[in-house]
Amino acid sequence: MMDHQPLKVLLLSAEVVPFAKTGGLADVAGSLPKAIHALGHDIRVAMPRYGRINPAKFGLKEVVPRFPVPMEKQMEEASVLQGLMAPDIPVYLIENSKYYDRDGIYMYPDDAERFIFFCRSSLEMLHHLDWQPDIIHCNDWHTAIVPNWLKTVYKDDPFFQHTASVYTIHNLAYQGIFGYRVLEIAGIAEYGFMYHSEMADLAEVVDFMARGIYFADVLNTVSETYAREILTPQFGEKLDPLLRDRQDRLFGILNGIDYDAMNPATDKYIAQNYDADHLDQRVKNKLALQRDANLKVDADTPLIGIISRLTDQKGFDILGDAIDHLLDLGVQFVVLGTGDPHYQELFSRVAQAYPGKAAVFLTFNAELAQKIYAGTDMFLMPSRFEPCGLGQMIAMRYGSVPIVRATGGLADTVQDWNPSTGEGNGFSFTRYDRWSLFAAIVRALESYKYRDTWHQLQVKGMSADFSWNASAKKYVDLYYRALATHGNER
Ligand code: ADP
């Protein structure tokens, strides 16, 4: 295939904005396709039709009526509803009430089976649509079985002969580890476990992530720094030996954000629209947020925002150690997040102890998230590790200055402010401990006192390009590389 020929790409994801979202994966799956399409390629998306996705709300239409899907030794049935992400970008939603008519997205005992069914239905669906993709782009463990199938059960299927696979690791910490039984459900028991001389565990469990890494034609992760980090035992989550073996086909491509959806000049959820030339207007969002969050309404008090899944990854243990001291410095905090009860308790305690100074919302709320990006002065992400991180990019787009730990994508997007040279667009620290976190926040608070400096920092973030423009081109290059690799192996 020549470089200039348009590609047909099927992107598989467990979550996709605007249909279902728990984190950054959904943002990527809901925005990268638009940028790939804008480059002239036919990209389509598939995901499960979870019970919470209302067909009427999204105008979903059935495009493939019930068809058989092989599961273990029998056939289950799926049907396909179609929605649109943009006029020419279909999203295929796989329907099956047994697997998906539930309140949530994940965390069910049969998750392995649910996502095997989603993947198998997506491949079988293609026969019915008579649409042969050049590339199947898989994301995270939920869809990692597909490259494995393309090299086993579908190996001799003429329909998939020229289909290459790309596997994107959004977070190596979630590998999808299950027992032998899932090999039977997936119809690949005859091929058995994987073996690797440095990874004894692989001979005893089925690790979906490992299979994606091993079988995909090419792989990538979502920032260049994380792509390097995961080759080491510290960040490799026990898969680093396998990743080192596949290093020649592992790339780092920074995520972008959807610049149309994330735009303070047009955002309909925020109290006052603004842009980099009208930053004086922005304070109205801060005052509205303080009011809504029951914080003391005061334009001059520095307000720090956090919007995050509450998990160990995100650095809330070191924040927990420092937060009382920070609140004593006279800052305000607003936290929006769901997750680990341990961190929910931490933030609830803080909210109770510091009325008017700390506000905590333990819920998932996309509208409130926009209000926080638009209304805070600073946005905190002290992550232990961070494959890419979208929060810091959205914050910069909205003029909230990021304070981050320099790891993964945070290191690739936020450079520490240097007051003597004027370089940098935020505040970052390296050592993972409370003191380094504390010092970075104190430096931010010092700079906040100088209006010109702060304005300069805000404008830098707002005028940087974190759109998909550059990264979408890199994905297209990756797709062509996958095709070439696939061809070489045939
Ligand atoms: P991760 O993918 O690890 O969760 P990212 O920073 O890559 O982290 O992406 C998180 C995305 O989810 C951002 O768009 C953020 O605004 C959003 N988000 C996280 N928690 C919430 C929440 N409780 N309510 C609304 N949006 C949230």
Residues whose N, C-alpha, C, O or C-beta is under 5 A from the ligand:
A	BS01	ADP	T22 G23 G24 L25 I307 S308 R309 L336 G337 T338 T363 F364 N365 A366 A369 G389 L390 G391
